[in-house]
Amino acid sequence: MGNRGYQRYLKIDKEAVTINEDVIKQEAIYDGKYLLRTNCDLPPAEVALAYKGLWQVERIFRTMKSSLDLRPIYHWKEERVRGHIFICFLAFVLQVMLAKLLKDSKHRYKDLMLDLRKLHAVKFTIGQEEFILRTELKGNIFDIFKAVGARPPKRILGYKSTI
């Protein structure tokens, strides 16, 4: 009752405090509506869609540290801070683009990313030659390569002589 914003919804008598149902019914027409003000030339429907899409951006920024395995990095120079933010934003853009490409996949994005994490390039030496071997393609990793229009890397990526 101390909040003035709530007082218009209450009837205060000497004996009791009750809810003013008439005011609540009058205000119900505003439930679920919002007003957007912008300085761009986009049609109102596109502005509303863009605004509604902000929750995805906010959600991804909240989870970006865990999904992109970002760690706190301490920079003191402005150009390094800007560079770090740019790299984080670029990773976010790539993640969003990949999620859009995978939206028609029958598998969940998160599960596909777990499969992708299992893909590694292993460097090893036999005698005087170095090789790079990719690990087995496990799970549904082919869906990721198909979605981006790429082939999975060859099993042996390359070799060079160490002589």
C-alpha positions as CSV (number, residue, x, y, z in Angstrom):
1,M,0.0,0.0,0.0
2,G,3.0,2.3,0.4
3,N,3.6,2.2,-3.4
4,R,1.6,4.9,-5.0
5,G,1.5,2.9,-8.3
6,Y,-0.7,0.3,-6.6
7,Q,-3.0,2.8,-4.8
8,R,-5.2,3.3,-7.9
9,Y,-6.1,-0.4,-7.8
10,L,-7.3,-0.2,-4.2
11,K,-10.3,1.1,-2.4
12,I,-9.3,2.3,1.0
13,D,-12.1,2.6,3.6
14,K,-11.7,3.2,7.3
15,E,-12.5,-0.4,7.9
16,A,-11.0,-2.3,5.0
17,V,-8.8,-2.3,1.9
18,T,-10.3,-3.9,-1.2
19,I,-9.3,-4.2,-4.8
20,N,-11.0,-1.8,-7.2
21,E,-12.2,-4.2,-9.9
22,D,-13.5,-1.4,-12.1
23,V,-10.0,0.1,-12.5
24,I,-8.5,-3.3,-13.1
25,K,-11.0,-4.0,-15.9
26,Q,-10.3,-0.5,-17.5
27,E,-6.6,-1.1,-17.4
28,A,-6.9,-4.7,-18.8
29,I,-7.0,-3.3,-22.4
30,Y,-3.3,-2.4,-22.0
31,D,-2.2,-5.9,-20.8
32,G,0.3,-7.5,-23.2
33,K,0.8,-4.3,-25.3
34,Y,3.9,-2.3,-25.6
35,L,5.0,0.8,-27.4
36,L,8.1,1.0,-29.6
37,R,9.6,4.2,-30.7
38,T,12.4,4.3,-33.3
39,N,14.2,6.6,-35.6
40,C,14.6,4.1,-38.4
41,D,12.6,3.8,-41.6
42,L,11.6,0.2,-41.2
43,P,8.0,-0.8,-41.4
44,P,6.3,-1.2,-38.0
45,A,6.0,-5.0,-38.4
46,E,9.8,-5.4,-39.0
47,V,10.6,-3.1,-36.0
48,A,8.3,-5.3,-33.8
49,L,10.0,-8.5,-35.1
50,A,13.4,-7.1,-34.4
51,Y,12.4,-6.0,-30.9
52,K,10.9,-9.4,-30.2
53,G,14.2,-11.0,-31.4
54,L,16.2,-9.2,-28.7
55,W,15.4,-11.8,-26.2
56,Q,17.5,-14.3,-28.2
57,V,20.4,-11.9,-28.2
58,E,20.1,-11.3,-24.5
59,R,19.9,-15.0,-23.8
60,I,22.9,-15.8,-26.0
61,F,25.0,-13.1,-24.3
62,R,24.0,-14.6,-20.9
63,T,25.1,-18.1,-22.0
64,M,27.9,-17.1,-24.3
65,K,30.6,-17.6,-21.7
66,S,29.6,-21.2,-21.2
67,S,28.8,-22.1,-24.8
68,L,31.9,-20.5,-26.2
69,D,34.1,-21.5,-23.3
70,L,35.1,-17.9,-22.7
71,R,37.2,-17.2,-19.7
72,P,37.8,-13.9,-18.0
73,I,40.6,-12.0,-19.8
74,Y,42.1,-8.9,-18.3
75,H,43.1,-6.3,-20.8
76,W,44.4,-2.8,-19.9
77,K,44.8,-1.3,-23.3
78,E,41.8,0.0,-25.1
79,E,42.6,-1.7,-28.5
80,R,42.9,-5.1,-26.8
81,V,39.6,-4.6,-25.0
82,R,38.0,-3.7,-28.4
83,G,39.7,-6.7,-30.0
84,H,38.5,-9.0,-27.4
85,I,34.9,-7.8,-27.6
86,F,35.1,-8.0,-31.4
87,I,36.2,-11.6,-31.3
88,C,33.5,-12.5,-28.8
89,F,30.9,-10.8,-31.0
90,L,32.2,-12.6,-34.1
91,A,32.0,-15.9,-32.3
92,F,28.4,-15.0,-31.3
93,V,27.5,-14.1,-34.9
94,L,28.9,-17.4,-36.2
95,Q,27.1,-19.3,-33.6
96,V,23.8,-17.6,-34.5
97,M,24.4,-18.3,-38.2
98,L,25.2,-21.9,-37.6
99,A,22.1,-22.3,-35.4
100,K,20.0,-20.8,-38.2
101,L,21.5,-23.2,-40.7
102,L,20.8,-26.2,-38.4
103,K,17.2,-25.2,-37.6
104,D,15.8,-27.7,-40.0
105,S,18.0,-30.5,-38.6
106,K,16.1,-33.3,-36.8
107,H,18.7,-33.0,-34.0
108,R,19.0,-30.4,-31.3
109,Y,21.6,-27.7,-31.8
110,K,23.2,-28.4,-28.4
111,D,23.6,-32.1,-29.2
112,L,25.2,-31.3,-32.6
113,M,27.6,-29.0,-30.9
114,L,28.6,-31.7,-28.4
115,D,29.3,-34.0,-31.4
116,L,31.4,-31.3,-33.1
117,R,33.5,-30.9,-29.9
118,K,34.6,-34.5,-30.4
119,L,36.3,-33.6,-33.7
120,H,40.0,-33.0,-33.3
121,A,43.1,-32.8,-35.4
122,V,45.9,-34.8,-33.9
123,K,49.5,-34.2,-34.8
124,F,51.9,-37.2,-34.7
125,T,55.3,-38.2,-36.0
126,I,56.3,-41.5,-37.5
127,G,60.0,-41.7,-38.2
128,Q,61.0,-38.5,-39.9
129,E,57.4,-37.5,-41.0
130,E,54.8,-35.5,-39.3
131,F,51.1,-36.3,-39.9
132,I,47.9,-34.5,-38.9
133,L,45.1,-37.0,-38.4
134,R,41.5,-36.1,-37.7
135,T,39.6,-38.1,-35.1
136,E,36.6,-40.3,-36.0
137,L,33.4,-38.5,-37.1
138,K,31.0,-39.4,-34.2
139,G,27.3,-38.8,-33.7
140,N,25.4,-36.6,-36.1
141,I,28.4,-34.5,-37.2
142,F,27.6,-35.0,-40.9
143,D,24.5,-32.8,-40.4
144,I,26.7,-29.9,-39.4
145,F,28.9,-30.1,-42.5
146,K,25.8,-30.6,-44.7
147,A,24.1,-27.5,-43.2
148,V,27.1,-25.3,-44.0
149,G,27.7,-26.8,-47.4
150,A,31.1,-28.3,-46.5
151,R,32.7,-31.7,-46.7
152,P,34.2,-33.2,-43.5
153,P,37.9,-32.9,-43.5
154,K,40.0,-35.8,-44.8
155,R,41.1,-38.4,-42.4
156,I,44.8,-37.5,-43.0
157,L,45.0,-33.8,-43.4
158,G,48.6,-33.5,-44.3
159,Y,52.2,-34.6,-43.7
160,K,55.6,-33.1,-44.0
161,S,59.1,-34.5,-43.7
162,T,61.0,-33.3,-40.6
163,I,64.4,-33.9,-42.3
